[in-house]
Amino acid sequence: YIRLSSETRCTNAPSTEINIKGTFLTFRAWLPHKSTNTPTFISLNTAAAHVAIFPGFSSYSPSEMARGHMISFFQAEHPDVRVVSMHPGVLDTEMGTKAGLPLSRDDMSLPTSFAVWLASPAPHWVGGRFFWAHWDVEELTQMKDEIVKNNELMFGVLGWPKDVEAKVVV
């Protein structure tokens, strides 16, 4: 931990090393060995990538967001594969218990079933996006056109750049 003040602490290296560099190196190592039948790379991510700010998460949360954004870049750079981020659901983990997060718990089989769907031929449109494993796949399929058209479930400052008239300050 690096103490920034009496109230703030940051775990800088472990989160970025694991979440960003680890995912990058894993993807790079996977590429030459990918299957020829719907090659799909699924990156597990967490809600910390896109939820409100929590004290003490100043390294972890941004590193999760960076990982999700990096997945979108991998997809753009490798259109011959499907690259997707997946939140595995709210599972009973040691980390969640230590954090004191009083959330409902999903079944441990949930992420496996959802990953099978993501890797199947049907959701060819999911690449570069972020999904939660407890979302209903039939509803997602029905919303496919809207999700793709509006570039939803992607990381970034969407809607920018706006055509804003420049103001001269005198």
C-alpha positions in Angstrom: 0.0 0.0 0.0 1.1 3.5 -0.7 -0.3 5.9 1.9 -1.6 9.1 0.2 -3.1 10.6 3.3 -4.5 9.4 6.6 -7.7 8.5 4.7 -6.6 7.4 1.3 -4.6 4.3 0.3 -3.8 2.8 -3.1 -2.6 -0.6 -4.2 -0.8 0.5 -7.4 1.2 -2.3 -8.8 -0.8 -5.5 -8.1 -4.0 -4.4 -9.8 -2.4 -2.9 -12.9 0.0 -5.9 -13.2 -2.7 -8.5 -12.9 -5.7 -6.8 -14.6 -4.0 -4.9 -17.4 -0.6 -6.5 -18.1 -1.8 -10.0 -17.2 -4.8 -9.8 -19.6 -2.6 -8.3 -22.4 0.0 -11.1 -22.0 -2.6 -13.8 -21.8 -4.4 -12.5 -25.0 -1.1 -12.2 -26.9 -0.1 -15.8 -25.9 -3.6 -17.1 -26.8 -3.7 -15.6 -30.3 -1.4 -18.1 -32.1 -3.2 -21.0 -30.5 -6.9 -19.9 -31.0 -9.4 -22.3 -32.4 -10.6 -22.1 -36.0 -14.2 -22.5 -35.0 -15.6 -19.3 -33.5 -12.4 -18.3 -31.6 -13.5 -16.4 -28.5 -11.4 -14.8 -25.8 -13.5 -14.0 -22.6 -12.0 -11.7 -20.1 -13.5 -11.9 -16.6 -14.1 -8.5 -15.2 -15.9 -7.0 -12.2 -18.5 -4.3 -11.4 -15.6 -2.2 -10.1 -15.0 -1.4 -13.8 -18.1 0.8 -14.0 -19.8 1.4 -10.7 -19.6 4.4 -8.3 -16.4 5.4 -6.6 -15.4 3.5 -3.5 -12.7 4.7 -1.1 -9.7 2.4 -1.2 -10.4 1.2 -4.8 -8.3 3.9 -6.5 -6.1 1.3 -8.2 -8.4 -1.7 -8.5 -11.4 0.0 -10.1 -9.5 2.0 -12.8 -7.5 -1.1 -13.6 -10.7 -3.1 -14.1 -12.0 -0.2 -16.3 -8.8 -0.2 -18.3 -9.0 -4.0 -18.8 -12.6 -3.6 -20.2 -11.5 -0.8 -22.5 -8.5 -2.8 -23.7 -10.8 -5.7 -24.6 -12.7 -3.3 -27.0 -9.3 -2.5 -28.6 -8.4 -6.1 -28.9 -11.7 -6.7 -30.8 -11.1 -3.8 -33.1 -7.5 -4.9 -33.8 -8.4 -8.6 -34.3 -11.8 -8.7 -36.1 -11.2 -12.4 -36.9 -11.8 -13.4 -33.3 -14.5 -12.6 -30.7 -13.1 -10.7 -27.7 -15.5 -10.0 -24.8 -15.6 -8.9 -21.2 -17.8 -10.8 -18.8 -18.8 -10.1 -15.2 -19.2 -13.6 -13.7 -22.1 -12.6 -11.5 -22.2 -11.9 -7.8 -20.4 -15.0 -6.4 -19.5 -15.8 -2.9 -15.8 -15.0 -2.9 -13.2 -14.3 -0.2 -12.6 -10.8 -1.7 -16.3 -9.9 -1.6 -16.6 -11.2 2.0 -13.5 -9.2 3.1 -14.9 -6.1 1.4 -18.2 -6.5 3.3 -20.3 -6.3 0.2 -23.8 -7.3 1.2 -25.0 -8.4 -2.2 -27.1 -11.3 -3.3 -25.2 -14.3 -4.5 -25.5 -16.0 -7.9 -25.1 -19.7 -8.5 -21.5 -20.7 -9.2 -22.5 -22.5 -12.4 -23.8 -19.2 -13.8 -20.5 -17.9 -15.4 -19.8 -21.2 -17.1 -23.2 -21.3 -18.7 -23.0 -17.7 -19.8 -19.5 -18.1 -21.2 -20.7 -21.1 -23.3 -23.3 -18.8 -24.8 -20.8 -16.0 -25.5 -18.5 -18.5 -27.3 -21.3 -20.1 -29.3 -21.9 -19.0 -33.0 -25.2 -17.2 -32.3 -24.0 -14.0 -30.4 -21.6 -13.0 -33.2 -22.3 -9.4 -32.3 -21.0 -9.4 -28.7 -17.3 -8.7 -29.5 -15.7 -5.7 -27.7 -18.6 -5.4 -25.2 -19.1 -5.9 -21.5 -21.7 -8.4 -20.2 -22.9 -9.6 -16.8 -23.4 -13.3 -16.6 -26.8 -13.0 -14.9 -28.4 -11.1 -17.9 -31.0 -13.1 -19.8 -29.5 -14.3 -23.1 -32.9 -14.3 -24.8 -33.5 -10.6 -23.8 -30.0 -9.7 -24.9 -30.6 -11.3 -28.3 -33.9 -9.4 -28.7 -32.0 -6.1 -27.8 -29.1 -6.9 -30.2 -30.0 -4.4 -32.9 -30.4 -1.6 -30.4 -27.2 -2.5 -28.5 -25.1 -2.6 -31.7 -26.8 0.5 -33.3 -26.2 2.6 -30.1 -22.7 1.2 -29.5 -23.9 0.1 -26.0 -22.0 -2.0 -23.4 -18.7 -0.4 -24.5 -16.2 1.6 -22.5 -15.4 5.2 -23.3 -16.8 8.6 -23.3 -19.6 7.8 -25.7 -21.3 10.6 -27.4 -18.0 12.6 -27.8 -16.9 14.6 -29.6 -19.9 16.9 -29.7 -20.0 19.7 -32.3 -19.6 22.5 -29.8 -19.0 26.1 -30.9 -15.7 27.4 -29.7 -15.9 30.4 -27.4 -13.2 33.0 -27.4 -12.2 34.2 -23.9 -11.0 37.8 -23.9 
